[in-house]
Amino acid sequence: MPTVKLYANLRKLAGTKELSITGVTLGTVVNELVQKHPTVGEAILQKDELGPHIVLTLNGHNITDFETPVTEQDIVAIFPPIAGG
């Protein structure tokens, strides 16, 4: 199962910083995550697509295509928008 790492407020919403999620594509991993943690889905998705300021990486590379295949060894990281100054 791919490992999903959550950052900032997403960790609070899911109650953990890391999960193992079943899926063969990035989209199925995200869908499974949203089913298990609907509040995370509300924070990262808009009309079944990533929100405009959400960064999703696969093994350290920015990915936006939900059809991208994933393997059991992959690491998916999800970063919400972070304000600072």
PDB file of N, CA, C and O in Angstrom:
ATOM      1  N   MET A   1       0.836  -1.182   0.000  1.00  0.00           N
ATOM      2  CA  MET A   1       0.000   0.000   0.000  1.00  0.00           C
ATOM      3  C   MET A   1       0.880   1.243   0.000  1.00  0.00           C
ATOM      4  O   MET A   1       1.836   1.324   0.772  1.00  0.00           O
ATOM      5  N   PRO A   2       0.570   2.206  -0.852  1.00  0.00           N
ATOM      6  CA  PRO A   2       1.318   3.454  -0.822  1.00  0.00           C
ATOM      7  C   PRO A   2       1.148   4.148   0.532  1.00  0.00           C
ATOM      8  O   PRO A   2       0.117   4.008   1.191  1.00  0.00           O
ATOM      9  N   THR A   3       2.166   4.889   0.928  1.00  0.00           N
ATOM     10  CA  THR A   3       2.109   5.674   2.158  1.00  0.00           C
ATOM     11  C   THR A   3       1.682   7.085   1.798  1.00  0.00           C
ATOM     12  O   THR A   3       2.229   7.686   0.873  1.00  0.00           O
ATOM     13  N   VAL A   4       0.707   7.619   2.527  1.00  0.00           N
ATOM     14  CA  VAL A   4       0.258   8.992   2.339  1.00  0.00           C
ATOM     15  C   VAL A   4       0.715   9.797   3.549  1.00  0.00           C
ATOM     16  O   VAL A   4       0.398   9.463   4.691  1.00  0.00           O
ATOM     17  N   LYS A   5       1.464  10.862   3.277  1.00  0.00           N
ATOM     18  CA  LYS A   5       1.925  11.749   4.345  1.00  0.00           C
ATOM     19  C   LYS A   5       1.131  13.040   4.270  1.00  0.00           C
ATOM     20  O   LYS A   5       0.981  13.640   3.205  1.00  0.00           O
ATOM     21  N   LEU A   6       0.628  13.451   5.416  1.00  0.00           N
ATOM     22  CA  LEU A   6      -0.180  14.665   5.508  1.00  0.00           C
ATOM     23  C   LEU A   6       0.592  15.734   6.272  1.00  0.00           C
ATOM     24  O   LEU A   6       1.358  15.430   7.187  1.00  0.00           O
ATOM     25  N   TYR A   7       0.382  16.979   5.888  1.00  0.00           N
ATOM     26  CA  TYR A   7       1.103  18.083   6.512  1.00  0.00           C
ATOM     27  C   TYR A   7       0.142  19.153   7.010  1.00  0.00           C
ATOM     28  O   TYR A   7      -0.998  19.263   6.560  1.00  0.00           O
ATOM     29  N   ALA A   8       0.653  19.942   7.964  1.00  0.00           N
ATOM     30  CA  ALA A   8      -0.057  21.093   8.555  1.00  0.00           C
ATOM     31  C   ALA A   8      -1.430  20.673   9.084  1.00  0.00           C
ATOM     32  O   ALA A   8      -1.547  19.676   9.795  1.00  0.00           O
ATOM     33  N   ASN A   9      -2.469  21.441   8.732  1.00  0.00           N
ATOM     34  CA  ASN A   9      -3.796  21.188   9.302  1.00  0.00           C
ATOM     35  C   ASN A   9      -4.400  19.857   8.853  1.00  0.00           C
ATOM     36  O   ASN A   9      -5.325  19.355   9.493  1.00  0.00           O
ATOM     37  N   LEU A  10      -3.891  19.279   7.765  1.00  0.00           N
ATOM     38  CA  LEU A  10      -4.415  17.979   7.318  1.00  0.00           C
ATOM     39  C   LEU A  10      -4.120  16.889   8.337  1.00  0.00           C
ATOM     40  O   LEU A  10      -4.898  15.948   8.492  1.00  0.00           O
ATOM     41  N   ARG A  11      -2.982  17.019   9.037  1.00  0.00           N
ATOM     42  CA  ARG A  11      -2.653  16.052  10.097  1.00  0.00           C
ATOM     43  C   ARG A  11      -3.693  16.112  11.203  1.00  0.00           C
ATOM     44  O   ARG A  11      -4.116  15.081  11.725  1.00  0.00           O
ATOM     45  N   LYS A  12      -4.098  17.311  11.553  1.00  0.00           N
ATOM     46  CA  LYS A  12      -5.105  17.472  12.616  1.00  0.00           C
ATOM     47  C   LYS A  12      -6.441  16.896  12.174  1.00  0.00           C
ATOM     48  O   LYS A  12      -7.128  16.234  12.952  1.00  0.00           O
ATOM     49  N   LEU A  13      -6.806  17.151  10.926  1.00  0.00           N
ATOM     50  CA  LEU A  13      -8.091  16.657  10.427  1.00  0.00           C
ATOM     51  C   LEU A  13      -8.143  15.132  10.388  1.00  0.00           C
ATOM     52  O   LEU A  13      -9.183  14.540  10.678  1.00  0.00           O
ATOM     53  N   ALA A  14      -7.035  14.499  10.033  1.00  0.00           N
ATOM     54  CA  ALA A  14      -6.995  13.027   9.937  1.00  0.00           C
ATOM     55  C   ALA A  14      -6.629  12.371  11.263  1.00  0.00           C
ATOM     56  O   ALA A  14      -6.873  11.180  11.455  1.00  0.00           O
ATOM     57  N   GLY A  15      -6.043  13.143  12.176  1.00  0.00           N
ATOM     58  CA  GLY A  15      -5.630  12.576  13.452  1.00  0.00           C
ATOM     59  C   GLY A  15      -4.330  11.792  13.365  1.00  0.00           C
ATOM     60  O   GLY A  15      -3.989  11.046  14.283  1.00  0.00           O
ATOM     61  N   THR A  16      -3.604  11.957  12.265  1.00  0.00           N
ATOM     62  CA  THR A  16      -2.329  11.261  12.074  1.00  0.00           C
ATOM     63  C   THR A  16      -1.530  11.983  10.997  1.00  0.00           C
ATOM     64  O   THR A  16      -2.085  12.741  10.201  1.00  0.00           O
ATOM     65  N   LYS A  17      -0.223  11.741  10.981  1.00  0.00           N
ATOM     66  CA  LYS A  17       0.603  12.374   9.954  1.00  0.00           C
ATOM     67  C   LYS A  17       0.896  11.447   8.777  1.00  0.00           C
ATOM     68  O   LYS A  17       1.404  11.889   7.746  1.00  0.00           O
ATOM     69  N   GLU A  18       0.574  10.150   8.933  1.00  0.00           N
ATOM     70  CA  GLU A  18       0.905   9.180   7.896  1.00  0.00           C
ATOM     71  C   GLU A  18      -0.089   8.027   7.902  1.00  0.00           C
ATOM     72  O   GLU A  18      -0.491   7.542   8.959  1.00  0.00           O
ATOM     73  N   LEU A  19      -0.484   7.594   6.695  1.00  0.00           N
ATOM     74  CA  LEU A  19      -1.423   6.487   6.550  1.00  0.00           C
ATOM     75  C   LEU A  19      -0.985   5.576   5.413  1.00  0.00           C
ATOM     76  O   LEU A  19      -0.310   6.020   4.485  1.00  0.00           O
ATOM     77  N   SER A  20      -1.358   4.332   5.479  1.00  0.00           N
ATOM     78  CA  SER A  20      -1.209   3.422   4.343  1.00  0.00           C
ATOM     79  C   SER A  20      -2.572   3.316   3.686  1.00  0.00           C
ATOM     80  O   SER A  20      -3.561   2.965   4.330  1.00  0.00           O
ATOM     81  N   ILE A  21      -2.614   3.622   2.398  1.00  0.00           N
ATOM     82  CA  ILE A  21      -3.888   3.661   1.680  1.00  0.00           C
ATOM     83  C   ILE A  21      -3.796   2.743   0.464  1.00  0.00           C
ATOM     84  O   ILE A  21      -2.808   2.776  -0.269  1.00  0.00           O
ATOM     85  N   THR A  22      -4.815   1.936   0.253  1.00  0.00           N
ATOM     86  CA  THR A  22      -4.870   1.043  -0.898  1.00  0.00           C
ATOM     87  C   THR A  22      -5.220   1.833  -2.148  1.00  0.00           C
ATOM     88  O   THR A  22      -6.089   2.704  -2.126  1.00  0.00           O
ATOM     89  N   GLY A  23      -4.530   1.516  -3.240  1.00  0.00           N
ATOM     90  CA  GLY A  23      -4.854   2.143  -4.516  1.00  0.00           C
ATOM     91  C   GLY A  23      -3.824   1.813  -5.568  1.00  0.00           C
ATOM     92  O   GLY A  23      -2.661   1.561  -5.252  1.00  0.00           O
ATOM     93  N   VAL A  24      -4.252   1.814  -6.834  1.00  0.00           N
ATOM     94  CA  VAL A  24      -3.343   1.531  -7.940  1.00  0.00           C
ATOM     95  C   VAL A  24      -3.039   2.779  -8.762  1.00  0.00           C
ATOM     96  O   VAL A  24      -2.103   2.795  -9.561  1.00  0.00           O
ATOM     97  N   THR A  25      -3.843   3.830  -8.556  1.00  0.00           N
ATOM     98  CA  THR A  25      -3.575   5.123  -9.179  1.00  0.00           C
ATOM     99  C   THR A  25      -3.640   6.184  -8.095  1.00  0.00           C
ATOM    100  O   THR A  25      -4.168   5.950  -7.008  1.00  0.00           O
ATOM    101  N   LEU A  26      -3.103   7.343  -8.402  1.00  0.00           N
ATOM    102  CA  LEU A  26      -3.153   8.445  -7.457  1.00  0.00           C
ATOM    103  C   LEU A  26      -4.606   8.786  -7.113  1.00  0.00           C
ATOM    104  O   LEU A  26      -4.925   9.096  -5.965  1.00  0.00           O
ATOM    105  N   GLY A  27      -5.472   8.727  -8.109  1.00  0.00           N
ATOM    106  CA  GLY A  27      -6.888   9.018  -7.885  1.00  0.00           C
ATOM    107  C   GLY A  27      -7.551   8.052  -6.929  1.00  0.00           C
ATOM    108  O   GLY A  27      -8.339   8.469  -6.081  1.00  0.00           O
ATOM    109  N   THR A  28      -7.247   6.757  -7.049  1.00  0.00           N
ATOM    110  CA  THR A  28      -7.869   5.790  -6.136  1.00  0.00           C
ATOM    111  C   THR A  28      -7.329   5.960  -4.716  1.00  0.00           C
ATOM    112  O   THR A  28      -8.051   5.733  -3.746  1.00  0.00           O
ATOM    113  N   VAL A  29      -6.065   6.356  -4.594  1.00  0.00           N
ATOM    114  CA  VAL A  29      -5.501   6.622  -3.268  1.00  0.00           C
ATOM    115  C   VAL A  29      -6.194   7.827  -2.642  1.00  0.00           C
ATOM    116  O   VAL A  29      -6.584   7.781  -1.476  1.00  0.00           O
ATOM    117  N   VAL A  30      -6.349   8.900  -3.407  1.00  0.00           N
ATOM    118  CA  VAL A  30      -7.022  10.099  -2.892  1.00  0.00           C
ATOM    119  C   VAL A  30      -8.471   9.782  -2.532  1.00  0.00           C
ATOM    120  O   VAL A  30      -8.955  10.218  -1.487  1.00  0.00           O
ATOM    121  N   ASN A  31      -9.167   9.032  -3.381  1.00  0.00           N
ATOM    122  CA  ASN A  31     -10.562   8.677  -3.091  1.00  0.00           C
ATOM    123  C   ASN A  31     -10.682   7.854  -1.819  1.00  0.00           C
ATOM    124  O   ASN A  31     -11.591   8.082  -1.021  1.00  0.00           O
ATOM    125  N   GLU A  32      -9.783   6.907  -1.618  1.00  0.00           N
ATOM    126  CA  GLU A  32      -9.799   6.085  -0.406  1.00  0.00           C
ATOM    127  C   GLU A  32      -9.515   6.939   0.824  1.00  0.00           C
ATOM    128  O   GLU A  32     -10.145   6.763   1.867  1.00  0.00           O
ATOM    129  N   LEU A  33      -8.572   7.859   0.701  1.00  0.00           N
ATOM    130  CA  LEU A  33      -8.267   8.776   1.800  1.00  0.00           C
ATOM    131  C   LEU A  33      -9.497   9.604   2.161  1.00  0.00           C
ATOM    132  O   LEU A  33      -9.818   9.765   3.339  1.00  0.00           O
ATOM    133  N   VAL A  34     -10.177  10.124   1.155  1.00  0.00           N
ATOM    134  CA  VAL A  34     -11.367  10.955   1.378  1.00  0.00           C
ATOM    135  C   VAL A  34     -12.490  10.141   2.009  1.00  0.00           C
ATOM    136  O   VAL A  34     -13.225  10.657   2.852  1.00  0.00           O
ATOM    137  N   GLN A  35     -12.636   8.871   1.614  1.00  0.00           N
ATOM    138  CA  GLN A  35     -13.667   8.033   2.215  1.00  0.00           C
ATOM    139  C   GLN A  35     -13.376   7.768   3.684  1.00  0.00           C
ATOM    140  O   GLN A  35     -14.290   7.753   4.508  1.00  0.00           O
ATOM    141  N   LYS A  36     -12.101   7.559   4.016  1.00  0.00           N
ATOM    142  CA  LYS A  36     -11.724   7.287   5.406  1.00  0.00           C
ATOM    143  C   LYS A  36     -11.716   8.547   6.261  1.00  0.00           C
ATOM    144  O   LYS A  36     -11.977   8.491   7.463  1.00  0.00           O
ATOM    145  N   HIS A  37     -11.417   9.680   5.641  1.00  0.00           N
ATOM    146  CA  HIS A  37     -11.308  10.953   6.367  1.00  0.00           C
ATOM    147  C   HIS A  37     -11.997  12.060   5.563  1.00  0.00           C
ATOM    148  O   HIS A  37     -11.322  12.851   4.904  1.00  0.00           O
ATOM    149  N   PRO A  38     -13.328  12.127   5.610  1.00  0.00           N
ATOM    150  CA  PRO A  38     -14.075  13.110   4.808  1.00  0.00           C
ATOM    151  C   PRO A  38     -13.660  14.559   5.060  1.00  0.00           C
ATOM    152  O   PRO A  38     -13.725  15.383   4.147  1.00  0.00           O
ATOM    153  N   THR A  39     -13.238  14.881   6.273  1.00  0.00           N
ATOM    154  CA  THR A  39     -12.834  16.266   6.536  1.00  0.00           C
ATOM    155  C   THR A  39     -11.563  16.627   5.767  1.00  0.00           C
ATOM    156  O   THR A  39     -11.377  17.784   5.389  1.00  0.00           O
ATOM    157  N   VAL A  40     -10.695  15.652   5.535  1.00  0.00           N
ATOM    158  CA  VAL A  40      -9.510  15.892   4.699  1.00  0.00           C
ATOM    159  C   VAL A  40      -9.969  16.162   3.269  1.00  0.00           C
ATOM    160  O   VAL A  40      -9.452  17.061   2.607  1.00  0.00           O
ATOM    161  N   GLY A  41     -10.924  15.397   2.800  1.00  0.00           N
ATOM    162  CA  GLY A  41     -11.471  15.609   1.452  1.00  0.00           C
ATOM    163  C   GLY A  41     -12.038  17.005   1.286  1.00  0.00           C
ATOM    164  O   GLY A  41     -11.830  17.644   0.255  1.00  0.00           O
ATOM    165  N   GLU A  42     -12.754  17.481   2.296  1.00  0.00           N
ATOM    166  CA  GLU A  42     -13.306  18.834   2.236  1.00  0.00           C
ATOM    167  C   GLU A  42     -12.209  19.881   2.132  1.00  0.00           C
ATOM    168  O   GLU A  42     -12.398  20.925   1.507  1.00  0.00           O
ATOM    169  N   ALA A  43     -11.063  19.605   2.741  1.00  0.00           N
ATOM    170  CA  ALA A  43      -9.956  20.561   2.744  1.00  0.00           C
ATOM    171  C   ALA A  43      -9.141  20.533   1.450  1.00  0.00           C
ATOM    172  O   ALA A  43      -8.568  21.553   1.068  1.00  0.00           O
ATOM    173  N   ILE A  44      -9.078  19.390   0.770  1.00  0.00           N
ATOM    174  CA  ILE A  44      -8.187  19.302  -0.395  1.00  0.00           C
ATOM    175  C   ILE A  44      -8.897  19.286  -1.745  1.00  0.00           C
ATOM    176  O   ILE A  44      -8.278  19.585  -2.766  1.00  0.00           O
ATOM    177  N   LEU A  45     -10.183  18.942  -1.768  1.00  0.00           N
ATOM    178  CA  LEU A  45     -10.892  18.808  -3.039  1.00  0.00           C
ATOM    179  C   LEU A  45     -11.917  19.901  -3.263  1.00  0.00           C
ATOM    180  O   LEU A  45     -12.557  20.383  -2.329  1.00  0.00           O
ATOM    181  N   GLN A  46     -12.056  20.278  -4.518  1.00  0.00           N
ATOM    182  CA  GLN A  46     -13.129  21.158  -4.958  1.00  0.00           C
ATOM    183  C   GLN A  46     -13.709  20.537  -6.217  1.00  0.00           C
ATOM    184  O   GLN A  46     -13.019  20.437  -7.232  1.00  0.00           O
ATOM    185  N   LYS A  47     -14.960  20.121  -6.164  1.00  0.00           N
ATOM    186  CA  LYS A  47     -15.618  19.467  -7.300  1.00  0.00           C
ATOM    187  C   LYS A  47     -14.807  18.280  -7.805  1.00  0.00           C
ATOM    188  O   LYS A  47     -14.575  18.147  -9.006  1.00  0.00           O
ATOM    189  N   ASP A  48     -14.379  17.424  -6.891  1.00  0.00           N
ATOM    190  CA  ASP A  48     -13.636  16.192  -7.192  1.00  0.00           C
ATOM    191  C   ASP A  48     -12.270  16.428  -7.837  1.00  0.00           C
ATOM    192  O   ASP A  48     -11.703  15.510  -8.429  1.00  0.00           O
ATOM    193  N   GLU A  49     -11.742  17.634  -7.730  1.00  0.00           N
ATOM    194  CA  GLU A  49     -10.397  17.937  -8.203  1.00  0.00           C
ATOM    195  C   GLU A  49      -9.633  18.591  -7.067  1.00  0.00           C
ATOM    196  O   GLU A  49     -10.228  19.130  -6.135  1.00  0.00           O
ATOM    197  N   LEU A  50      -8.303  18.541  -7.151  1.00  0.00           N
ATOM    198  CA  LEU A  50      -7.494  19.196  -6.126  1.00  0.00           C
ATOM    199  C   LEU A  50      -7.793  20.680  -6.088  1.00  0.00           C
ATOM    200  O   LEU A  50      -7.957  21.321  -7.126  1.00  0.00           O
ATOM    201  N   GLY A  51      -7.861  21.221  -4.880  1.00  0.00           N
ATOM    202  CA  GLY A  51      -8.037  22.650  -4.732  1.00  0.00           C
ATOM    203  C   GLY A  51      -6.862  23.390  -5.355  1.00  0.00           C
ATOM    204  O   GLY A  51      -5.798  22.802  -5.546  1.00  0.00           O
ATOM    205  N   PRO A  52      -7.033  24.662  -5.674  1.00  0.00           N
ATOM    206  CA  PRO A  52      -6.019  25.399  -6.424  1.00  0.00           C
ATOM    207  C   PRO A  52      -4.671  25.546  -5.726  1.00  0.00           C
ATOM    208  O   PRO A  52      -3.655  25.726  -6.397  1.00  0.00           O
ATOM    209  N   HIS A  53      -4.638  25.476  -4.421  1.00  0.00           N
ATOM    210  CA  HIS A  53      -3.379  25.681  -3.717  1.00  0.00           C
ATOM    211  C   HIS A  53      -2.882  24.421  -3.003  1.00  0.00           C
ATOM    212  O   HIS A  53      -1.972  24.490  -2.177  1.00  0.00           O
ATOM    213  N   ILE A  54      -3.470  23.292  -3.318  1.00  0.00           N
ATOM    214  CA  ILE A  54      -3.033  22.020  -2.738  1.00  0.00           C
ATOM    215  C   ILE A  54      -1.875  21.480  -3.579  1.00  0.00           C
ATOM    216  O   ILE A  54      -1.952  21.443  -4.807  1.00  0.00           O
ATOM    217  N   VAL A  55      -0.817  21.068  -2.911  1.00  0.00           N
ATOM    218  CA  VAL A  55       0.319  20.466  -3.609  1.00  0.00           C
ATOM    219  C   VAL A  55       0.330  18.978  -3.265  1.00  0.00           C
ATOM    220  O   VAL A  55       0.324  18.591  -2.096  1.00  0.00           O
ATOM    221  N   LEU A  56       0.346  18.163  -4.307  1.00  0.00           N
ATOM    222  CA  LEU A  56       0.362  16.723  -4.147  1.00  0.00           C
ATOM    223  C   LEU A  56       1.634  16.210  -4.819  1.00  0.00           C
ATOM    224  O   LEU A  56       1.887  16.506  -5.987  1.00  0.00           O
ATOM    225  N   THR A  57       2.424  15.449  -4.087  1.00  0.00           N
ATOM    226  CA  THR A  57       3.653  14.913  -4.666  1.00  0.00           C
ATOM    227  C   THR A  57       3.650  13.388  -4.603  1.00  0.00           C
ATOM    228  O   THR A  57       3.048  12.781  -3.717  1.00  0.00           O
ATOM    229  N   LEU A  58       4.336  12.795  -5.563  1.00  0.00           N
ATOM    230  CA  LEU A  58       4.542  11.358  -5.599  1.00  0.00           C
ATOM    231  C   LEU A  58       6.046  11.145  -5.634  1.00  0.00           C
ATOM    232  O   LEU A  58       6.711  11.469  -6.618  1.00  0.00           O
ATOM    233  N   ASN A  59       6.568  10.599  -4.552  1.00  0.00           N
ATOM    234  CA  ASN A  59       8.012  10.385  -4.420  1.00  0.00           C
ATOM    235  C   ASN A  59       8.798  11.676  -4.658  1.00  0.00           C
ATOM    236  O   ASN A  59       9.865  11.657  -5.272  1.00  0.00           O
ATOM    237  N   GLY A  60       8.263  12.793  -4.168  1.00  0.00           N
ATOM    238  CA  GLY A  60       8.953  14.075  -4.244  1.00  0.00           C
ATOM    239  C   GLY A  60       8.714  14.875  -5.511  1.00  0.00           C
ATOM    240  O   GLY A  60       9.272  15.963  -5.654  1.00  0.00           O
ATOM    241  N   HIS A  61       7.904  14.378  -6.436  1.00  0.00           N
ATOM    242  CA  HIS A  61       7.622  15.080  -7.688  1.00  0.00           C
ATOM    243  C   HIS A  61       6.175  15.549  -7.698  1.00  0.00           C
ATOM    244  O   HIS A  61       5.264  14.772  -7.412  1.00  0.00           O
ATOM    245  N   ASN A  62       5.959  16.832  -8.029  1.00  0.00           N
ATOM    246  CA  ASN A  62       4.596  17.355  -8.118  1.00  0.00           C
ATOM    247  C   ASN A  62       3.813  16.580  -9.170  1.00  0.00           C
ATOM    248  O   ASN A  62       4.290  16.365 -10.284  1.00  0.00           O
ATOM    249  N   ILE A  63       2.616  16.169  -8.804  1.00  0.00           N
ATOM    250  CA  ILE A  63       1.755  15.400  -9.700  1.00  0.00           C
ATOM    251  C   ILE A  63       0.355  15.998  -9.648  1.00  0.00           C
ATOM    252  O   ILE A  63      -0.144  16.330  -8.573  1.00  0.00           O
ATOM    253  N   THR A  64      -0.273  16.134 -10.806  1.00  0.00           N
ATOM    254  CA  THR A  64      -1.657  16.610 -10.846  1.00  0.00           C
ATOM    255  C   THR A  64      -2.584  15.626 -11.539  1.00  0.00           C
ATOM    256  O   THR A  64      -3.804  15.771 -11.464  1.00  0.00           O
ATOM    257  N   ASP A  65      -2.026  14.627 -12.213  1.00  0.00           N
ATOM    258  CA  ASP A  65      -2.819  13.652 -12.958  1.00  0.00           C
ATOM    259  C   ASP A  65      -3.234  12.509 -12.038  1.00  0.00           C
ATOM    260  O   ASP A  65      -2.392  11.728 -11.595  1.00  0.00           O
ATOM    261  N   PHE A  66      -4.517  12.410 -11.753  1.00  0.00           N
ATOM    262  CA  PHE A  66      -5.035  11.360 -10.875  1.00  0.00           C
ATOM    263  C   PHE A  66      -4.924   9.967 -11.493  1.00  0.00           C
ATOM    264  O   PHE A  66      -5.118   8.977 -10.789  1.00  0.00           O
ATOM    265  N   GLU A  67      -4.620   9.863 -12.779  1.00  0.00           N
ATOM    266  CA  GLU A  67      -4.462   8.563 -13.427  1.00  0.00           C
ATOM    267  C   GLU A  67      -3.047   8.010 -13.277  1.00  0.00           C
ATOM    268  O   GLU A  67      -2.765   6.909 -13.750  1.00  0.00           O
ATOM    269  N   THR A  68      -2.157   8.754 -12.629  1.00  0.00           N
ATOM    270  CA  THR A  68      -0.782   8.315 -12.431  1.00  0.00           C
ATOM    271  C   THR A  68      -0.762   7.037 -11.600  1.00  0.00           C
ATOM    272  O   THR A  68      -1.344   7.009 -10.516  1.00  0.00           O
ATOM    273  N   PRO A  69      -0.107   5.977 -12.079  1.00  0.00           N
ATOM    274  CA  PRO A  69      -0.047   4.729 -11.308  1.00  0.00           C
ATOM    275  C   PRO A  69       0.817   4.877 -10.060  1.00  0.00           C
ATOM    276  O   PRO A  69       1.781   5.642 -10.044  1.00  0.00           O
ATOM    277  N   VAL A  70       0.460   4.138  -9.023  1.00  0.00           N
ATOM    278  CA  VAL A  70       1.246   4.103  -7.789  1.00  0.00           C
ATOM    279  C   VAL A  70       1.532   2.652  -7.425  1.00  0.00           C
ATOM    280  O   VAL A  70       0.793   1.742  -7.803  1.00  0.00           O
ATOM    281  N   THR A  71       2.628   2.452  -6.679  1.00  0.00           N
ATOM    282  CA  THR A  71       2.998   1.120  -6.224  1.00  0.00           C
ATOM    283  C   THR A  71       3.001   1.104  -4.697  1.00  0.00           C
ATOM    284  O   THR A  71       2.832   2.138  -4.051  1.00  0.00           O
ATOM    285  N   GLU A  72       3.193  -0.067  -4.146  1.00  0.00           N
ATOM    286  CA  GLU A  72       3.206  -0.221  -2.691  1.00  0.00           C
ATOM    287  C   GLU A  72       4.342   0.562  -2.038  1.00  0.00           C
ATOM    288  O   GLU A  72       4.231   0.943  -0.873  1.00  0.00           O
ATOM    289  N   GLN A  73       5.425   0.807  -2.759  1.00  0.00           N
ATOM    290  CA  GLN A  73       6.584   1.489  -2.194  1.00  0.00           C
ATOM    291  C   GLN A  73       6.501   3.011  -2.314  1.00  0.00           C
ATOM    292  O   GLN A  73       7.347   3.713  -1.762  1.00  0.00           O
ATOM    293  N   ASP A  74       5.509   3.527  -3.015  1.00  0.00           N
ATOM    294  CA  ASP A  74       5.419   4.967  -3.268  1.00  0.00           C
ATOM    295  C   ASP A  74       5.014   5.757  -2.036  1.00  0.00           C
ATOM    296  O   ASP A  74       4.349   5.254  -1.130  1.00  0.00           O
ATOM    297  N   ILE A  75       5.442   7.022  -2.038  1.00  0.00           N
ATOM    298  CA  ILE A  75       5.058   7.953  -0.976  1.00  0.00           C
ATOM    299  C   ILE A  75       4.332   9.125  -1.622  1.00  0.00           C
ATOM    300  O   ILE A  75       4.877   9.833  -2.469  1.00  0.00           O
ATOM    301  N   VAL A  76       3.093   9.306  -1.202  1.00  0.00           N
ATOM    302  CA  VAL A  76       2.264  10.412  -1.658  1.00  0.00           C
ATOM    303  C   VAL A  76       2.226  11.426  -0.520  1.00  0.00           C
ATOM    304  O   VAL A  76       1.886  11.077   0.611  1.00  0.00           O
ATOM    305  N   ALA A  77       2.570  12.671  -0.810  1.00  0.00           N
ATOM    306  CA  ALA A  77       2.530  13.719   0.206  1.00  0.00           C
ATOM    307  C   ALA A  77       1.528  14.775  -0.233  1.00  0.00           C
ATOM    308  O   ALA A  77       1.463  15.143  -1.406  1.00  0.00           O
ATOM    309  N   ILE A  78       0.747  15.256   0.734  1.00  0.00           N
ATOM    310  CA  ILE A  78      -0.273  16.270   0.445  1.00  0.00           C
ATOM    311  C   ILE A  78      -0.015  17.475   1.334  1.00  0.00           C
ATOM    312  O   ILE A  78      -0.009  17.375   2.561  1.00  0.00           O
ATOM    313  N   PHE A  79       0.201  18.630   0.683  1.00  0.00           N
ATOM    314  CA  PHE A  79       0.489  19.872   1.374  1.00  0.00           C
ATOM    315  C   PHE A  79      -0.645  20.865   1.167  1.00  0.00           C
ATOM    316  O   PHE A  79      -0.958  21.196   0.024  1.00  0.00           O
ATOM    317  N   PRO A  80      -1.270  21.349   2.236  1.00  0.00           N
ATOM    318  CA  PRO A  80      -2.304  22.366   2.098  1.00  0.00           C
ATOM    319  C   PRO A  80      -1.634  23.730   1.917  1.00  0.00           C
ATOM    320  O   PRO A  80      -0.426  23.864   2.113  1.00  0.00           O
ATOM    321  N   PRO A  81      -2.422  24.739   1.543  1.00  0.00           N
ATOM    322  CA  PRO A  81      -1.831  26.082   1.463  1.00  0.00           C
ATOM    323  C   PRO A  81      -1.382  26.522   2.855  1.00  0.00           C
ATOM    324  O   PRO A  81      -2.061  26.280   3.853  1.00  0.00           O
ATOM    325  N   ILE A  82      -0.238  27.162   2.893  1.00  0.00           N
ATOM    326  CA  ILE A  82       0.299  27.632   4.165  1.00  0.00           C
ATOM    327  C   ILE A  82       0.554  29.128   4.036  1.00  0.00           C
ATOM    328  O   ILE A  82       1.264  29.577   3.137  1.00  0.00           O
ATOM    329  N   ALA A  83      -0.031  29.881   4.937  1.00  0.00           N
ATOM    330  CA  ALA A  83       0.166  31.336   4.934  1.00  0.00           C
ATOM    331  C   ALA A  83       1.311  31.672   5.880  1.00  0.00           C
ATOM    332  O   ALA A  83       1.538  30.993   6.881  1.00  0.00           O
ATOM    333  N   GLY A  84       1.994  32.692   5.550  1.00  0.00           N
ATOM    334  CA  GLY A  84       3.100  33.118   6.408  1.00  0.00           C
ATOM    335  C   GLY A  84       3.467  34.547   6.090  1.00  0.00           C
ATOM    336  O   GLY A  84       2.864  35.196   5.235  1.00  0.00           O
ATOM    337  N   GLY A  85       4.438  35.005   6.779  1.00  0.00           N
ATOM    338  CA  GLY A  85       4.801  36.378   6.465  1.00  0.00           C
ATOM    339  C   GLY A  85       5.852  36.899   7.264  1.00  0.00           C
ATOM    340  O   GLY A  85       6.247  38.052   7.090  1.00  0.00           O
TER     341      GLY A  85
END
